Amino acid sequence: MVSAAGTAIFLCKGKVGTMETIVNLIIQLIAGVVGGNAAGAALKDYNLGNLGNTIAGAIGGVGGGQILQAIIPAIASAAASGNLDLGAIAGQIVGGGAGGAILTIIAGLVKSMMASQQTR
C-alpha cells in the first residue's frame, strides 16, 4: 500500500509500520555484520569464526542501533518522519557497526574464558 506522501506502508497485525523502520533494521544488521567481522579479524584472540562473527555482529548491530536511537532521539525522529537523510543513515551505520563489534568482542572474551577454564 502506498500513502499519499508516496511512502510504502505495511499493515502488520493491525498496526501500521513504515518502510523506514525496515530500512533502519537492515542498515543496522549489515553494519553489525561488518563490525563483527572486522572486530574478529582485528582481534584474533576474540575471533569466533566467520559464522560466529556474523551472527554476533548482526545481533549486536541491531541492538546497538536501537540503543543509539534511544540515546539520540534525533536519529529515530528523522527516520520515523520519512526523512531518512545522510545523518540518520550515518547514525544507523555507526550504532550498528559499534554494537556488532562490541558484542563480538564480548562473545569472544566469554569463549576464551570458558576455554581457559577447561584447560585447568
Sequence and secondary structure as in RCSB ss.txt:
>XXXX:A:sequence
MVSAAGTAIFLCKGKVGTMETIVNLIIQLIAGVVGGNAAGAALKDYNLGNLGNTIAGAIGGVGGGQILQAIIPAI
ASAAASGNLDLGAIAGQIVGGGAGGAILTIIAGLVKSMMASQQTR
>XXXX:A:secstr
 B TTS BEEEETTEEEEHHHHHHHHHHHHHHHHHHHHHHHH GGG  HHHHHHHHHHHHHHHHHHHHHHH HHH
HHHHHTT   HHHHHHHHHHHHHHHHHHHHHHHHHHHHHHHHHT 
